[in-house]
Amino acid sequence: MSIDLLVLLVLALIAVGAALGMLFSRNTVYSVLFLVLVMLTLAVLYLILGAPFVALAQVTVYAGAIMVLFLFAVMILGPQKLAEAGGPIGWQRPVAFGLTLLFLVEVVYAFAAKVGKLGALSCAEAGFGSPAAIGNLLFNRYLLPFEVTSVLLLVAAVGAVVLTRE
């Protein structure tokens, strides 16, 4: 077993454990913190794959901004305990377990169908996910969508200022 595979397995176990902790936690603050841990482990996986810019964007945007926003919203609204089972949405739990079992059967079938057919995994090309590669794609191939998005964000910012002005 190589060191890369060992690190990947440890990170995968941490991510899956944190995701399960997020799902089964009764405290909403702990759920948000588990979600932050999942986002951080995904950023480390991006670093291992050789995409430092994507990893930094993952930490900055998701773990840094959105999750902190979720945490503040949960703390302002007050951490509420989940309702006991059997309430008005009690039918959702058996449906969720059934869909989970169906998904697991599908994953096992997909792995069983692909055994021996995968071969060696190929590495990403040099510079994949680097700021230079992303900049070249953004300003060459995706210039029009980038400009449309920037105009849309500018209109939204001006609209927010106009709406909040007295």
Backbone as CSV, one residue per row, in Angstrom:
resi,resn,N_x,N_y,N_z,CA_x,CA_y,CA_z,C_x,C_y,C_z
1,MET,0.862,-1.183,0.000,0.000,0.000,0.000,0.898,1.231,0.000
2,SER,0.705,2.097,-0.963,1.531,3.293,-1.065,1.049,4.356,-0.085
3,ILE,1.892,5.342,0.138,1.560,6.424,1.071,0.416,7.275,0.526
4,ASP,0.366,7.433,-0.801,-0.728,8.212,-1.402,-2.084,7.553,-1.153
5,LEU,-2.114,6.238,-1.321,-3.361,5.515,-1.092,-3.753,5.561,0.386
6,LEU,-2.773,5.479,1.267,-3.056,5.543,2.701,-3.627,6.907,3.092
7,VAL,-3.020,7.974,2.571,-3.528,9.329,2.857,-4.936,9.496,2.291
8,LEU,-5.150,8.975,1.082,-6.483,9.057,0.474,-7.520,8.326,1.319
9,LEU,-7.181,7.138,1.797,-8.123,6.375,2.618,-8.411,7.074,3.944
10,VAL,-7.386,7.647,4.561,-7.604,8.361,5.829,-8.502,9.575,5.604
11,LEU,-8.224,10.333,4.545,-9.072,11.505,4.249,-10.494,11.095,3.890
12,ALA,-10.624,9.993,3.167,-11.959,9.517,2.823,-12.721,9.093,4.076
13,LEU,-12.046,8.415,4.995,-12.706,8.022,6.248,-13.109,9.236,7.070
14,ILE,-12.245,10.244,7.114,-12.587,11.467,7.850,-13.787,12.152,7.206
15,ALA,-13.787,12.258,5.871,-14.893,12.928,5.178,-16.201,12.171,5.372
16,VAL,-16.169,10.844,5.227,-17.395,10.060,5.395,-17.863,10.099,6.852
17,GLY,-16.926,10.007,7.790,-17.299,10.091,9.210,-17.904,11.445,9.562
18,ALA,-17.315,12.522,9.027,-17.867,13.855,9.292,-19.232,14.024,8.626
19,ALA,-19.412,13.451,7.440,-20.718,13.536,6.782,-21.775,12.768,7.572
20,LEU,-21.404,11.603,8.080,-22.347,10.857,8.920,-22.620,11.602,10.222
21,GLY,-21.588,12.222,10.791,-21.792,13.035,11.989,-22.723,14.201,11.730
22,MET,-22.602,14.792,10.546,-23.494,15.892,10.184,-24.931,15.407,10.078
23,LEU,-25.115,14.238,9.477,-26.472,13.729,9.279,-27.135,13.297,10.584
24,PHE,-26.371,12.676,11.474,-26.970,12.097,12.668,-26.852,12.970,13.906
25,SER,-26.271,14.151,13.779,-26.147,15.042,14.931,-27.496,15.671,15.256
26,ARG,-27.819,15.697,16.526,-29.079,16.310,16.960,-28.951,17.822,17.146
27,ASN,-27.726,18.305,17.224,-27.481,19.729,17.427,-27.120,20.359,16.080
28,THR,-27.814,21.417,15.701,-27.584,22.024,14.393,-26.208,22.695,14.297
29,VAL,-25.702,23.222,15.393,-24.375,23.841,15.367,-23.321,22.778,15.073
30,TYR,-23.431,21.621,15.701,-22.495,20.537,15.432,-22.611,20.056,13.989
31,SER,-23.823,20.038,13.460,-24.011,19.637,12.065,-23.276,20.577,11.121
32,VAL,-23.363,21.867,11.368,-22.663,22.844,10.521,-21.155,22.671,10.667
33,LEU,-20.669,22.435,11.878,-19.238,22.244,12.072,-18.744,20.958,11.401
34,PHE,-19.545,19.906,11.423,-19.190,18.691,10.691,-19.133,18.969,9.189
35,LEU,-20.036,19.806,8.694,-20.033,20.154,7.276,-18.777,20.948,6.915
36,VAL,-18.310,21.801,7.807,-17.054,22.520,7.589,-15.896,21.529,7.495
37,LEU,-15.894,20.512,8.351,-14.845,19.496,8.299,-14.871,18.732,6.980
38,VAL,-16.058,18.441,6.473,-16.160,17.776,5.171,-15.571,18.665,4.083
39,MET,-15.886,19.952,4.111,-15.357,20.866,3.100,-13.837,20.976,3.184
40,LEU,-13.288,20.971,4.383,-11.834,21.050,4.537,-11.151,19.786,4.024
41,THR,-11.728,18.627,4.283,-11.119,17.398,3.764,-11.201,17.345,2.241
42,LEU,-12.269,17.886,1.675,-12.341,17.964,0.209,-11.248,18.885,-0.347
43,ALA,-10.951,19.960,0.364,-9.885,20.858,-0.080,-8.534,20.150,-0.045
44,VAL,-8.295,19.334,0.978,-7.042,18.583,1.036,-6.984,17.562,-0.095
45,LEU,-8.103,16.955,-0.424,-8.129,16.033,-1.565,-7.809,16.766,-2.872
46,TYR,-8.301,17.987,-3.028,-7.950,18.773,-4.210,-6.452,19.068,-4.244
47,LEU,-5.861,19.336,-3.084,-4.419,19.554,-3.044,-3.656,18.309,-3.478
48,ILE,-4.112,17.143,-3.026,-3.461,15.899,-3.412,-3.576,15.672,-4.912
49,LEU,-4.692,16.069,-5.501,-4.887,15.905,-6.942,-4.085,16.912,-7.769
50,GLY,-3.441,17.875,-7.108,-2.622,18.833,-7.826,-3.380,20.038,-8.315
51,ALA,-4.439,20.424,-7.623,-5.213,21.604,-8.000,-5.237,22.578,-6.820
52,PRO,-4.135,23.318,-6.604,-4.082,24.187,-5.426,-5.062,25.351,-5.475
53,PHE,-5.326,25.873,-6.669,-6.264,26.988,-6.774,-7.680,26.553,-6.406
54,VAL,-8.069,25.373,-6.877,-9.401,24.856,-6.563,-9.505,24.570,-5.055
55,ALA,-8.424,24.063,-4.465,-8.422,23.806,-3.021,-8.563,25.108,-2.237
56,LEU,-7.836,26.133,-2.648,-7.938,27.421,-1.968,-9.323,28.027,-2.142
57,ALA,-9.900,27.893,-3.316,-11.264,28.392,-3.539,-12.253,27.614,-2.677
58,GLN,-12.040,26.306,-2.525,-12.916,25.477,-1.673,-12.878,25.971,-0.235
59,VAL,-11.686,26.232,0.276,-11.565,26.698,1.661,-12.135,28.095,1.812
60,THR,-11.800,28.973,0.874,-12.224,30.367,0.993,-13.727,30.523,0.824
61,VAL,-14.270,29.935,-0.232,-15.674,30.154,-0.549,-16.589,29.313,0.327
62,TYR,-16.348,28.017,0.388,-17.286,27.139,1.081,-17.032,27.085,2.577
63,ALA,-15.849,26.660,2.984,-15.582,26.528,4.413,-15.472,27.895,5.073
64,GLY,-14.941,28.869,4.348,-14.731,30.171,4.956,-15.940,31.068,4.969
65,ALA,-16.642,31.153,3.874,-17.724,32.133,3.770,-19.097,31.521,3.995
66,ILE,-19.448,30.531,3.211,-20.803,29.989,3.270,-21.058,29.274,4.590
67,MET,-20.098,28.473,5.041,-20.314,27.733,6.290,-20.353,28.662,7.497
68,VAL,-19.534,29.720,7.471,-19.597,30.695,8.562,-20.947,31.404,8.542
69,LEU,-21.450,31.698,7.352,-22.779,32.295,7.234,-23.842,31.359,7.795
70,PHE,-23.756,30.062,7.457,-24.692,29.087,8.022,-24.585,29.047,9.534
71,LEU,-23.358,29.051,10.038,-23.159,28.984,11.487,-23.743,30.210,12.170
72,PHE,-23.527,31.402,11.620,-24.107,32.606,12.207,-25.634,32.568,12.149
73,ALA,-26.186,32.106,11.041,-27.647,32.023,10.924,-28.214,31.050,11.943
74,VAL,-27.553,29.924,12.126,-28.027,28.944,13.110,-27.916,29.515,14.520
75,MET,-26.834,30.200,14.812,-26.657,30.735,16.168,-27.601,31.903,16.438
76,ILE,-27.902,32.698,15.414,-28.839,33.805,15.622,-30.252,33.275,15.827
77,LEU,-30.642,32.312,15.009,-31.988,31.758,15.127,-32.139,30.843,16.331
78,GLY,-31.038,30.408,16.889,-31.082,29.521,18.046,-31.004,28.078,17.623
79,PRO,-30.051,27.358,18.175,-29.938,25.935,17.809,-31.120,25.154,18.353
80,GLN,-31.874,24.600,17.476,-33.057,23.839,17.854,-32.752,22.355,17.761
81,LYS,-33.285,21.592,18.682,-33.181,20.140,18.599,-34.147,19.658,17.522
82,LEU,-33.780,18.558,16.878,-34.661,18.017,15.857,-35.927,17.469,16.500
83,ALA,-37.022,17.546,15.766,-38.293,17.036,16.279,-38.208,15.517,16.421
84,GLU,-38.923,14.997,17.383,-38.942,13.552,17.590,-39.613,12.871,16.404
85,ALA,-39.241,11.637,16.173,-39.789,10.887,15.044,-41.285,10.652,15.250
86,GLY,-41.988,10.547,14.156,-43.415,10.278,14.221,-44.264,11.533,14.178
87,GLY,-43.626,12.676,13.985,-44.371,13.926,13.917,-45.027,14.069,12.558
88,PRO,-45.252,15.300,12.137,-45.919,15.512,10.862,-45.100,15.035,9.659
89,ILE,-43.773,14.869,9.831,-42.969,14.383,8.711,-42.387,13.004,9.028
90,GLY,-43.087,12.210,9.793,-42.608,10.893,10.177,-42.506,9.921,9.023
91,TRP,-43.210,10.141,7.941,-43.163,9.250,6.789,-41.865,9.386,6.020
92,GLN,-41.125,10.482,6.229,-39.915,10.715,5.458,-38.769,9.785,5.854
93,ARG,-38.718,9.371,7.105,-37.621,8.514,7.556,-37.624,7.160,6.849
94,PRO,-38.747,6.434,6.764,-38.711,5.165,6.020,-38.397,5.352,4.530
95,VAL,-38.871,6.430,3.942,-38.560,6.695,2.537,-37.061,6.952,2.373
96,ALA,-36.471,7.697,3.304,-35.036,7.976,3.242,-34.217,6.703,3.387
97,PHE,-34.608,5.820,4.303,-33.888,4.561,4.456,-34.028,3.689,3.209
98,GLY,-35.206,3.662,2.623,-35.408,2.886,1.398,-34.564,3.410,0.244
99,LEU,-34.524,4.736,0.083,-33.714,5.322,-0.975,-32.226,5.104,-0.725
100,THR,-31.822,5.128,0.545,-30.424,4.861,0.878,-30.049,3.434,0.527
101,LEU,-30.906,2.481,0.853,-30.632,1.094,0.496,-30.582,0.909,-1.024
102,LEU,-31.482,1.562,-1.730,-31.476,1.495,-3.182,-30.180,2.066,-3.748
103,PHE,-29.729,3.161,-3.191,-28.474,3.772,-3.632,-27.289,2.856,-3.351
104,LEU,-27.253,2.238,-2.180,-26.157,1.326,-1.858,-26.142,0.118,-2.782
105,VAL,-27.308,-0.410,-3.113,-27.380,-1.525,-4.061,-26.846,-1.079,-5.422
106,GLU,-27.191,0.116,-5.838,-26.707,0.639,-7.113,-25.189,0.808,-7.107
107,VAL,-24.625,1.316,-6.012,-23.171,1.487,-5.915,-22.467,0.135,-5.955
108,VAL,-22.981,-0.851,-5.208,-22.380,-2.181,-5.216,-22.454,-2.791,-6.614
109,TYR,-23.569,-2.619,-7.297,-23.711,-3.128,-8.663,-22.720,-2.441,-9.608
110,ALA,-22.558,-1.119,-9.454,-21.629,-0.399,-10.324,-20.197,-0.868,-10.098
111,PHE,-19.819,-1.079,-8.835,-18.479,-1.581,-8.562,-18.307,-3.006,-9.067
112,ALA,-19.318,-3.834,-8.902,-19.228,-5.221,-9.357,-19.150,-5.302,-10.882
113,ALA,-19.818,-4.396,-11.563,-19.806,-4.410,-13.022,-18.473,-3.923,-13.581
114,LYS,-17.758,-3.113,-12.823,-16.514,-2.521,-13.311,-15.266,-3.238,-12.809
115,VAL,-15.386,-4.298,-12.034,-14.217,-4.985,-11.490,-13.380,-5.534,-12.640
116,GLY,-12.109,-5.184,-12.638,-11.199,-5.663,-13.671,-11.208,-4.840,-14.943
117,LYS,-12.089,-3.883,-15.074,-12.178,-3.105,-16.307,-11.569,-1.711,-16.172
118,LEU,-11.166,-1.313,-14.965,-10.709,0.053,-14.761,-9.288,0.277,-15.248
119,GLY,-8.367,-0.607,-14.904,-6.972,-0.406,-15.271,-6.350,0.662,-14.393
120,ALA,-5.247,1.215,-14.843,-4.527,2.229,-14.076,-5.205,3.588,-14.253
121,LEU,-5.249,4.332,-13.175,-5.803,5.673,-13.231,-4.776,6.624,-13.818
122,SER,-5.212,7.531,-14.644,-4.292,8.494,-15.241,-4.273,9.759,-14.392
123,CYS,-3.118,10.381,-14.329,-2.961,11.619,-13.581,-3.419,12.792,-14.439
124,ALA,-3.768,13.867,-13.763,-4.165,15.072,-14.487,-2.927,15.678,-15.155
125,GLU,-3.153,16.428,-16.208,-2.043,17.053,-16.918,-1.383,18.102,-16.044
126,ALA,-0.147,18.418,-16.343,0.605,19.391,-15.553,-0.075,20.756,-15.653
127,GLY,-0.220,21.415,-14.533,-0.842,22.733,-14.510,-2.346,22.703,-14.390
128,PHE,-2.925,21.510,-14.259,-4.379,21.408,-14.127,-4.816,22.062,-12.820
129,GLY,-5.759,22.969,-12.877,-6.275,23.628,-11.686,-5.405,24.768,-11.195
130,SER,-4.371,25.121,-11.937,-3.525,26.235,-11.526,-4.211,27.546,-11.903
131,PRO,-3.832,28.638,-11.258,-4.456,29.928,-11.613,-4.244,30.301,-13.077
132,ALA,-3.086,29.964,-13.637,-2.832,30.306,-15.041,-3.755,29.526,-15.979
133,ALA,-3.944,28.235,-15.691,-4.822,27.418,-16.543,-6.272,27.882,-16.431
134,ILE,-6.696,28.203,-15.204,-8.072,28.679,-15.022,-8.259,30.033,-15.693
135,GLY,-7.258,30.917,-15.591,-7.339,32.222,-16.250,-7.399,32.098,-17.757
136,ASN,-6.583,31.195,-18.320,-6.620,30.992,-19.768,-7.982,30.487,-20.232
137,LEU,-8.553,29.529,-19.503,-9.886,29.036,-19.869,-10.944,30.123,-19.710
138,LEU,-10.847,30.862,-18.610,-11.867,31.856,-18.297,-11.873,32.990,-19.311
139,PHE,-10.700,33.444,-19.721,-10.641,34.604,-20.606,-10.507,34.245,-22.079
140,ASN,-10.442,32.964,-22.403,-10.424,32.555,-23.816,-11.704,31.835,-24.187
141,ARG,-11.912,30.659,-23.632,-13.065,29.853,-24.025,-14.362,30.364,-23.410
142,TYR,-14.315,30.833,-22.176,-15.540,31.225,-21.468,-15.604,32.736,-21.227
143,LEU,-15.129,33.535,-22.169,-15.116,34.986,-21.992,-16.524,35.569,-21.947
144,LEU,-17.400,35.159,-22.860,-18.756,35.704,-22.886,-19.544,35.367,-21.613
145,PRO,-19.571,34.099,-21.152,-20.282,33.836,-19.889,-19.676,34.578,-18.709
146,PHE,-18.350,34.755,-18.716,-17.699,35.491,-17.635,-18.148,36.948,-17.624
147,GLU,-18.194,37.561,-18.784,-18.625,38.960,-18.875,-20.107,39.118,-18.537
148,VAL,-20.942,38.182,-18.978,-22.371,38.231,-18.647,-22.562,38.108,-17.133
149,THR,-21.800,37.219,-16.513,-21.893,37.064,-15.055,-21.442,38.326,-14.347
150,SER,-20.373,38.956,-14.825,-19.901,40.177,-14.171,-20.923,41.304,-14.307
151,VAL,-21.575,41.428,-15.464,-22.620,42.451,-15.632,-23.815,42.144,-14.729
152,LEU,-24.188,40.884,-14.639,-25.296,40.488,-13.773,-25.005,40.810,-12.312
153,LEU,-23.782,40.536,-11.855,-23.414,40.864,-10.468,-23.388,42.379,-10.248
154,LEU,-22.941,43.126,-11.240,-22.938,44.583,-11.129,-24.364,45.118,-11.041
155,VAL,-25.269,44.611,-11.854,-26.679,45.033,-11.804,-27.290,44.664,-10.449
156,ALA,-26.958,43.478,-9.921,-27.482,43.076,-8.618,-26.960,43.982,-7.513
157,ALA,-25.697,44.376,-7.572,-25.144,45.265,-6.556,-25.800,46.650,-6.637
158,VAL,-25.965,47.176,-7.847,-26.630,48.482,-8.001,-28.086,48.380,-7.542
159,GLY,-28.748,47.283,-7.863,-30.138,47.097,-7.425,-30.251,47.024,-5.910
160,ALA,-29.287,46.380,-5.256,-29.318,46.303,-3.795,-29.123,47.679,-3.181
161,VAL,-28.242,48.479,-3.765,-28.012,49.839,-3.253,-29.255,50.679,-3.447
162,VAL,-29.909,50.588,-4.610,-31.107,51.375,-4.893,-32.247,50.965,-3.961
163,LEU,-32.399,49.654,-3.719,-33.481,49.189,-2.851,-33.288,49.578,-1.391
164,THR,-32.046,49.680,-0.936,-31.824,50.010,0.481,-31.654,51.502,0.728
165,ARG,-31.610,52.294,-0.336,-31.493,53.736,-0.160,-32.801,54.320,0.318
166,GLU,-32.730,55.286,1.194,-33.970,55.901,1.719,-34.500,56.934,0.764
